[in-house]
Amino acid sequence: MKELFHNISQCTICKAHLPLGPRPVVTAHINSKIIIIGQAPGTKVHESGIPWDDQSGKKLRQWLNVTDEQFYNTQNFAIMPMGFCYPGKAKTGDLPPRPECAPQWHDQLLDKMPKVELIILIGAHAQKYYLKDKAKRTLTETVGDYKGYLPKYFPIPHPSPTNRFWRSKNPWFEELVVSELQKKVKELILKVV
């Protein structure tokens, strides 16, 4: 794992496309139980080097019902975005994660984490990549059918403040799905291995 992280830290595969340059943000441990796969770091996370160190991260920890200490314990959660570096700004929000990253690094990381029991797929990019043809037509449909992807995957929307509109249109997510996610997470992080 140490050598793999060293190689990731030196990665420049998409350097020419990164407005702030490469700064891979990824965490994992050989004993990680849950993997969180989101999009890519934003500017705040790029600066701090701490994954989910922003408003989206606060909302995500609320949804998971975990403390910062539990969240950043890599034996509980590995954090492996679709793109490890900040991809740049789009008209609304950030650009999509760079397509080179996941094929280059994800399988290598997954191979080093044999104890993973749940992969939380945050947003359409992660869901399409991992669920392939099992992903529904829209993120809303995929998240609505979350039970169909268990026990391995749990698809959720992105917790970004820019996603407030989706959440207000789909109150069932926070009313029904979040409690199921919290139960699953609690069961796994309290599990004695």
Backbone as CSV, one residue per row, in Angstrom:
resi,resn,N_x,N_y,N_z,CA_x,CA_y,CA_z,C_x,C_y,C_z
1,MET,0.841,-1.203,0.000,0.000,0.000,0.000,0.877,1.256,0.000
2,LYS,1.963,1.227,0.756,2.846,2.398,0.859,3.425,2.768,-0.514
3,GLU,3.867,1.758,-1.249,4.440,1.991,-2.578,3.375,2.532,-3.538
4,LEU,2.180,1.971,-3.449,1.081,2.427,-4.302,0.758,3.898,-4.017
5,PHE,0.683,4.272,-2.743,0.414,5.672,-2.404,1.535,6.590,-2.880
6,HIS,2.763,6.100,-2.817,3.878,6.890,-3.334,3.683,7.127,-4.840
7,ASN,3.344,6.074,-5.562,3.130,6.187,-7.013,1.978,7.136,-7.331
8,ILE,0.910,7.058,-6.560,-0.229,7.965,-6.768,0.207,9.408,-6.517
9,SER,0.975,9.631,-5.465,1.406,11.003,-5.128,2.285,11.614,-6.222
10,GLN,2.922,10.771,-7.019,3.795,11.237,-8.095,3.085,11.315,-9.456
11,CYS,1.809,10.971,-9.487,1.076,10.870,-10.757,0.967,12.229,-11.459
12,THR,1.246,12.222,-12.760,1.095,13.431,-13.584,0.334,13.114,-14.882
13,ILE,-0.409,11.998,-14.894,-1.056,11.500,-16.112,-1.949,12.538,-16.807
14,CYS,-2.596,13.411,-16.024,-3.471,14.406,-16.664,-3.064,15.828,-16.283
15,LYS,-1.811,16.000,-15.922,-1.279,17.287,-15.469,-1.642,18.452,-16.403
16,ALA,-1.559,18.219,-17.703,-1.818,19.278,-18.688,-3.245,19.821,-18.607
17,HIS,-4.154,19.049,-18.012,-5.573,19.445,-17.948,-5.979,20.016,-16.590
18,LEU,-5.055,20.053,-15.642,-5.394,20.466,-14.273,-4.998,21.919,-14.031
19,PRO,-5.966,22.828,-13.846,-5.644,24.245,-13.706,-4.781,24.566,-12.483
20,LEU,-4.894,23.765,-11.429,-4.096,24.013,-10.221,-2.961,22.998,-10.074
21,GLY,-2.767,22.181,-11.099,-1.717,21.167,-11.049,-2.159,19.939,-10.273
22,PRO,-1.363,18.868,-10.341,-1.743,17.646,-9.635,-1.548,17.764,-8.120
23,ARG,-2.529,17.295,-7.390,-2.430,17.104,-5.945,-3.444,16.020,-5.593
24,PRO,-3.059,14.749,-5.781,-3.997,13.650,-5.542,-4.469,13.616,-4.086
25,VAL,-5.787,13.514,-3.906,-6.380,13.413,-2.572,-7.132,12.084,-2.514
26,VAL,-6.548,11.131,-1.797,-7.113,9.785,-1.670,-6.597,9.186,-0.364
27,THR,-7.461,8.443,0.333,-7.029,7.778,1.560,-7.544,6.342,1.556
28,ALA,-6.777,5.438,2.136,-7.194,4.036,2.211,-6.312,3.311,3.218
29,HIS,-6.783,2.157,3.648,-6.045,1.305,4.581,-6.346,-0.138,4.189
30,ILE,-5.429,-1.015,4.438,-5.646,-2.427,4.104,-6.893,-2.989,4.799
31,ASN,-7.267,-2.389,5.959,-8.446,-2.854,6.707,-9.700,-2.007,6.474
32,SER,-9.679,-1.080,5.519,-10.871,-0.249,5.258,-12.096,-1.137,5.053
33,LYS,-13.224,-0.726,5.669,-14.469,-1.504,5.562,-15.434,-0.922,4.533
34,ILE,-15.348,0.407,4.356,-16.265,1.118,3.463,-15.427,2.016,2.559
35,ILE,-15.776,2.049,1.279,-15.106,2.976,0.360,-16.122,4.022,-0.065
36,ILE,-15.693,5.274,-0.013,-16.516,6.382,-0.502,-15.921,6.814,-1.842
37,ILE,-16.726,6.700,-2.890,-16.277,7.107,-4.219,-17.146,8.272,-4.678
38,GLY,-16.562,9.465,-4.647,-17.258,10.660,-5.102,-16.719,11.100,-6.452
39,GLN,-16.751,12.400,-6.711,-16.323,12.921,-8.005,-14.835,13.241,-8.004
40,ALA,-14.486,14.389,-7.455,-13.097,14.859,-7.423,-13.026,15.960,-6.378
41,PRO,-11.842,16.235,-5.846,-11.732,17.309,-4.854,-12.106,18.662,-5.449
42,GLY,-12.684,19.520,-4.613,-12.924,20.910,-4.997,-11.700,21.744,-4.631
43,THR,-11.789,23.053,-4.794,-10.630,23.919,-4.525,-10.225,23.903,-3.057
44,LYS,-11.199,23.884,-2.146,-10.864,23.882,-0.713,-10.094,22.612,-0.340
45,VAL,-10.557,21.470,-0.850,-9.886,20.193,-0.576,-8.523,20.158,-1.274
46,HIS,-8.433,20.731,-2.465,-7.147,20.802,-3.155,-6.133,21.559,-2.283
47,GLU,-6.590,22.656,-1.677,-5.697,23.458,-0.826,-5.293,22.714,0.440
48,SER,-6.267,22.093,1.118,-5.984,21.457,2.412,-5.379,20.066,2.266
49,GLY,-5.710,19.369,1.180,-5.270,17.988,1.022,-6.083,17.014,1.860
50,ILE,-7.157,17.519,2.501,-8.000,16.678,3.360,-9.309,16.395,2.617
51,PRO,-9.610,15.116,2.327,-10.826,14.815,1.567,-12.099,15.245,2.293
52,TRP,-13.044,15.746,1.548,-14.355,16.148,2.053,-14.231,17.192,3.172
53,ASP,-13.224,18.063,3.058,-12.980,19.121,4.040,-13.702,20.395,3.596
54,ASP,-15.030,20.285,3.441,-15.811,21.411,2.927,-17.270,21.210,3.322
55,GLN,-18.154,22.071,2.806,-19.582,21.973,3.146,-20.179,20.639,2.695
56,SER,-19.751,20.154,1.542,-20.242,18.850,1.060,-19.872,17.759,2.056
57,GLY,-18.658,17.836,2.581,-18.195,16.843,3.555,-18.997,16.880,4.848
58,LYS,-19.353,18.084,5.287,-20.176,18.204,6.510,-21.518,17.513,6.306
59,LYS,-22.130,17.779,5.152,-23.431,17.170,4.839,-23.283,15.647,4.714
60,LEU,-22.208,15.189,4.074,-21.984,13.751,3.924,-21.848,13.080,5.298
61,ARG,-21.085,13.684,6.207,-20.926,13.102,7.545,-22.256,13.077,8.299
62,GLN,-23.109,14.086,8.053,-24.462,14.060,8.641,-25.246,12.872,8.097
63,TRP,-25.220,12.715,6.774,-25.943,11.601,6.159,-25.447,10.260,6.689
64,LEU,-24.140,10.125,6.890,-23.568,8.867,7.383,-23.753,8.713,8.894
65,ASN,-24.046,9.837,9.570,-24.172,9.885,11.028,-22.869,9.430,11.707
66,VAL,-21.752,10.021,11.257,-20.450,9.710,11.841,-19.757,11.000,12.278
67,THR,-18.862,10.867,13.240,-18.055,11.992,13.693,-16.899,12.197,12.707
68,ASP,-16.244,13.333,12.799,-15.051,13.560,11.975,-14.021,12.469,12.247
69,GLU,-13.868,12.117,13.526,-12.887,11.106,13.916,-13.197,9.752,13.255
70,GLN,-14.461,9.358,13.267,-14.853,8.101,12.620,-14.652,8.177,11.107
71,PHE,-15.014,9.319,10.538,-14.944,9.493,9.086,-13.504,9.430,8.582
72,TYR,-12.592,10.068,9.303,-11.203,10.123,8.843,-10.356,8.954,9.350
73,ASN,-10.990,8.006,10.034,-10.291,6.774,10.407,-10.297,5.873,9.176
74,THR,-9.142,5.702,8.557,-9.072,4.973,7.281,-9.410,3.489,7.430
75,GLN,-9.443,2.976,8.658,-9.887,1.583,8.827,-11.407,1.497,8.711
76,ASN,-12.093,2.627,8.905,-13.538,2.688,8.651,-13.801,3.005,7.186
77,PHE,-13.242,4.125,6.716,-13.553,4.638,5.384,-12.300,4.864,4.546
78,ALA,-12.275,4.295,3.361,-11.306,4.700,2.345,-12.020,5.745,1.495
79,ILE,-11.301,6.749,1.052,-11.899,7.805,0.232,-11.141,7.841,-1.089
80,MET,-11.844,7.445,-2.139,-11.215,7.200,-3.431,-12.078,7.845,-4.523
81,PRO,-11.882,9.140,-4.794,-12.740,9.783,-5.791,-12.500,9.264,-7.216
82,MET,-13.422,9.575,-8.094,-13.261,9.198,-9.507,-12.057,9.897,-10.120
83,GLY,-11.808,11.127,-9.702,-10.609,11.866,-10.090,-9.931,12.320,-8.803
84,PHE,-8.659,12.041,-8.648,-7.975,12.345,-7.388,-7.583,13.816,-7.258
85,CYS,-7.604,14.550,-8.371,-7.166,15.957,-8.367,-8.304,16.889,-8.794
86,TYR,-8.219,18.144,-8.370,-9.216,19.150,-8.748,-9.207,19.328,-10.275
87,PRO,-10.371,19.122,-10.931,-10.423,19.148,-12.395,-10.603,20.525,-13.025
88,GLY,-10.986,21.535,-12.227,-11.243,22.863,-12.780,-12.706,23.232,-12.685
89,LYS,-12.987,24.480,-12.976,-14.322,25.053,-12.841,-15.126,24.892,-14.133
90,ALA,-16.412,24.608,-13.969,-17.354,24.589,-15.091,-18.298,25.773,-14.916
91,LYS,-19.283,25.923,-15.813,-20.249,27.023,-15.671,-20.972,26.945,-14.336
92,THR,-21.426,25.726,-13.993,-22.032,25.510,-12.673,-21.250,24.390,-11.995
93,GLY,-20.651,24.691,-10.879,-19.864,23.681,-10.165,-18.519,23.428,-10.830
94,ASP,-17.973,22.255,-10.565,-16.664,21.886,-11.110,-16.823,21.038,-12.364
95,LEU,-15.737,20.945,-13.129,-15.713,20.066,-14.292,-15.822,18.612,-13.832
96,PRO,-16.196,17.703,-14.734,-16.222,16.283,-14.370,-14.816,15.804,-13.996
97,PRO,-14.737,14.711,-13.228,-13.420,14.159,-12.906,-12.688,13.758,-14.188
98,ARG,-11.377,13.853,-14.160,-10.587,13.448,-15.324,-10.792,11.954,-15.590
99,PRO,-11.009,11.571,-16.860,-11.318,10.166,-17.166,-10.118,9.216,-17.032
100,GLU,-8.908,9.753,-16.953,-7.722,8.893,-16.877,-7.538,8.257,-15.495
101,CYS,-8.057,8.911,-14.473,-7.708,8.574,-13.096,-8.230,7.206,-12.621
102,ALA,-9.535,7.008,-12.666,-10.111,5.760,-12.141,-9.534,4.511,-12.818
103,PRO,-9.442,4.471,-14.158,-8.870,3.271,-14.774,-7.398,3.048,-14.381
104,GLN,-6.693,4.131,-14.126,-5.274,4.033,-13.758,-5.083,3.481,-12.342
105,TRP,-5.938,3.898,-11.381,-5.644,3.635,-9.973,-6.669,2.805,-9.205
106,HIS,-7.937,2.840,-9.568,-8.958,2.217,-8.721,-8.741,0.721,-8.486
107,ASP,-8.520,-0.039,-9.542,-8.349,-1.491,-9.348,-7.147,-1.794,-8.468
108,GLN,-6.075,-1.042,-8.650,-4.882,-1.265,-7.821,-5.201,-1.038,-6.345
109,LEU,-5.974,0.004,-6.048,-6.357,0.278,-4.664,-7.326,-0.782,-4.140
110,LEU,-8.323,-1.128,-4.939,-9.305,-2.130,-4.521,-8.628,-3.466,-4.192
111,ASP,-7.623,-3.825,-4.951,-6.895,-5.080,-4.712,-6.204,-5.099,-3.357
112,LYS,-5.907,-3.917,-2.821,-5.188,-3.822,-1.539,-6.142,-3.732,-0.344
113,MET,-7.467,-3.752,-0.609,-8.441,-3.599,0.475,-9.413,-4.786,0.512
114,PRO,-8.956,-5.934,0.991,-9.793,-7.140,0.965,-10.962,-7.148,1.942
115,LYS,-10.984,-6.224,2.910,-12.034,-6.252,3.939,-13.203,-5.318,3.642
116,VAL,-13.186,-4.687,2.478,-14.270,-3.759,2.116,-15.592,-4.516,2.006
117,GLU,-16.618,-3.978,2.674,-17.945,-4.601,2.621,-18.995,-3.726,1.947
118,LEU,-18.664,-2.433,1.762,-19.639,-1.527,1.158,-18.912,-0.433,0.395
119,ILE,-19.422,-0.122,-0.793,-18.883,0.972,-1.600,-20.021,1.980,-1.806
120,ILE,-19.829,3.180,-1.259,-20.830,4.242,-1.390,-20.486,5.042,-2.647
121,LEU,-21.392,5.025,-3.599,-21.180,5.694,-4.894,-21.906,7.031,-4.883
122,ILE,-21.121,8.109,-4.862,-21.701,9.449,-4.735,-21.731,10.144,-6.088
123,GLY,-22.937,10.359,-6.592,-23.106,11.086,-7.848,-23.061,10.192,-9.079
124,ALA,-23.476,10.775,-10.190,-23.643,10.024,-11.439,-22.337,9.470,-12.012
125,HIS,-21.235,10.205,-11.870,-19.972,9.720,-12.451,-19.557,8.384,-11.832
126,ALA,-19.591,8.304,-10.518,-19.218,7.064,-9.815,-20.235,5.962,-10.115
127,GLN,-21.509,6.317,-10.139,-22.549,5.314,-10.362,-22.453,4.709,-11.762
128,LYS,-22.235,5.551,-12.768,-22.123,5.026,-14.138,-20.885,4.149,-14.299
129,TYR,-19.790,4.555,-13.689,-18.533,3.810,-13.823,-18.628,2.430,-13.163
130,TYR,-19.206,2.386,-11.962,-19.243,1.125,-11.217,-20.470,0.265,-11.495
131,LEU,-21.610,0.873,-11.728,-22.823,0.087,-11.945,-23.004,-0.276,-13.416
132,LYS,-22.280,0.412,-14.277,-22.329,0.181,-15.728,-23.774,0.106,-16.231
133,ASP,-24.164,-0.987,-16.883,-25.519,-1.052,-17.456,-26.600,-1.302,-16.397
134,LYS,-26.194,-1.510,-15.149,-27.187,-1.659,-14.073,-27.640,-0.300,-13.527
135,ALA,-26.903,0.752,-13.860,-27.332,2.104,-13.462,-28.614,2.428,-14.226
136,LYS,-29.495,3.114,-13.573,-30.759,3.493,-14.213,-30.526,4.703,-15.126
137,ARG,-31.595,5.118,-15.767,-31.544,6.221,-16.725,-31.085,7.525,-16.083
138,THR,-31.509,7.760,-14.822,-31.141,8.996,-14.129,-30.583,8.665,-12.752
139,LEU,-29.877,9.626,-12.182,-29.369,9.471,-10.815,-30.538,9.245,-9.847
140,THR,-31.626,9.975,-10.032,-32.791,9.844,-9.146,-33.309,8.409,-9.150
141,GLU,-33.399,7.801,-10.326,-33.879,6.422,-10.418,-32.878,5.453,-9.790
142,THR,-31.601,5.693,-10.010,-30.565,4.817,-9.445,-30.605,4.875,-7.923
143,VAL,-30.643,6.083,-7.370,-30.684,6.247,-5.911,-31.977,5.650,-5.360
144,GLY,-33.074,5.843,-6.072,-34.362,5.296,-5.636,-34.367,3.781,-5.559
145,ASP,-33.531,3.140,-6.355,-33.445,1.677,-6.382,-32.214,1.178,-5.611
146,TYR,-31.780,1.949,-4.602,-30.540,1.617,-3.893,-30.522,0.181,-3.360
147,LYS,-31.676,-0.348,-2.943,-31.721,-1.714,-2.386,-31.284,-2.751,-3.414
148,GLY,-31.520,-2.445,-4.679,-31.137,-3.373,-5.747,-29.629,-3.498,-5.930
149,TYR,-28.861,-2.597,-5.344,-27.400,-2.626,-5.496,-26.696,-3.157,-4.245
150,LEU,-27.460,-3.310,-3.170,-26.885,-3.852,-1.937,-26.677,-5.365,-2.102
151,PRO,-25.740,-5.979,-1.401,-24.970,-5.426,-0.293,-23.673,-4.716,-0.686
152,LYS,-23.291,-4.763,-1.970,-21.979,-4.217,-2.350,-21.966,-2.696,-2.494
153,TYR,-22.952,-2.154,-3.200,-22.965,-0.721,-3.521,-24.147,-0.013,-2.861
154,PHE,-23.927,1.268,-2.545,-25.016,2.111,-2.038,-24.916,3.450,-2.771
155,PRO,-25.762,3.664,-3.807,-25.710,4.924,-4.567,-26.446,6.050,-3.855
156,ILE,-25.797,7.229,-3.799,-26.436,8.408,-3.208,-26.126,9.627,-4.080
157,PRO,-26.898,10.710,-3.920,-26.595,11.938,-4.663,-25.383,12.628,-4.041
158,HIS,-24.865,13.618,-4.726,-23.760,14.389,-4.165,-24.309,15.323,-3.086
159,PRO,-23.606,15.423,-1.939,-24.103,16.279,-0.853,-23.762,17.763,-1.008
160,SER,-23.341,18.168,-2.165,-22.950,19.560,-2.405,-24.100,20.533,-2.155
161,PRO,-23.783,21.725,-1.622,-24.830,22.749,-1.476,-25.497,23.079,-2.818
162,THR,-24.792,22.915,-3.929,-25.400,23.197,-5.244,-26.467,22.160,-5.596
163,ASN,-26.541,21.090,-4.828,-27.529,20.045,-5.066,-28.794,20.226,-4.216
164,ARG,-28.934,21.384,-3.580,-30.103,21.654,-2.730,-31.417,21.465,-3.497
165,PHE,-31.414,21.888,-4.755,-32.637,21.804,-5.559,-33.072,20.345,-5.717
166,TRP,-32.115,19.456,-6.012,-32.441,18.026,-6.145,-33.019,17.500,-4.835
167,ARG,-32.387,17.872,-3.727,-32.841,17.375,-2.419,-34.237,17.896,-2.088
168,SER,-34.523,19.155,-2.444,-35.861,19.698,-2.148,-36.925,19.039,-3.034
169,LYS,-36.549,18.627,-4.242,-37.492,17.938,-5.146,-37.664,16.458,-4.794
170,ASN,-36.704,15.921,-4.044,-36.711,14.491,-3.711,-36.567,14.281,-2.203
171,PRO,-37.550,14.760,-1.418,-37.429,14.667,0.045,-37.360,13.222,0.548
172,TRP,-37.845,12.261,-0.239,-37.804,10.850,0.147,-36.375,10.386,0.436
173,PHE,-35.378,11.018,-0.222,-34.000,10.577,0.000,-33.601,10.778,1.464
174,GLU,-33.770,12.015,1.962,-33.370,12.274,3.349,-34.361,11.677,4.346
175,GLU,-35.618,11.507,3.947,-36.615,10.945,4.868,-36.481,9.436,5.016
176,LEU,-36.137,8.727,3.933,-36.143,7.263,3.955,-34.773,6.627,3.737
177,VAL,-34.061,7.084,2.730,-32.817,6.412,2.331,-31.679,6.682,3.308
178,VAL,-31.570,7.915,3.792,-30.461,8.264,4.691,-30.445,7.376,5.938
179,SER,-31.621,7.074,6.508,-31.644,6.222,7.707,-31.145,4.813,7.392
180,GLU,-31.437,4.315,6.190,-30.931,3.002,5.777,-29.406,3.033,5.617
181,LEU,-28.916,4.120,5.046,-27.466,4.297,4.891,-26.793,4.342,6.270
182,GLN,-27.381,5.095,7.180,-26.818,5.210,8.532,-26.775,3.862,9.238
183,LYS,-27.833,3.064,9.088,-27.868,1.730,9.723,-26.736,0.854,9.194
184,LYS,-26.578,0.871,7.876,-25.556,0.044,7.227,-24.158,0.474,7.681
185,VAL,-23.906,1.773,7.705,-22.599,2.303,8.107,-22.314,1.953,9.566
186,LYS,-23.302,2.148,10.429,-23.111,1.863,11.856,-22.765,0.389,12.067
187,GLU,-23.502,-0.473,11.396,-23.287,-1.915,11.490,-21.845,-2.272,11.089
188,LEU,-21.341,-1.650,10.040,-20.000,-1.980,9.549,-18.880,-1.369,10.378
189,ILE,-19.046,-0.130,10.816,-17.912,0.471,11.545,-17.859,0.010,12.997
190,LEU,-18.972,-0.526,13.509,-18.949,-1.061,14.879,-18.644,-2.563,14.902
191,LYS,-18.599,-3.156,13.703,-18.354,-4.585,13.593,-16.941,-4.922,14.071
192,VAL,-16.822,-5.921,14.908,-15.495,-6.347,15.363,-15.007,-7.394,14.367
193,VAL,-13.836,-7.101,13.806,-13.280,-8.003,12.780,-12.459,-9.087,13.447
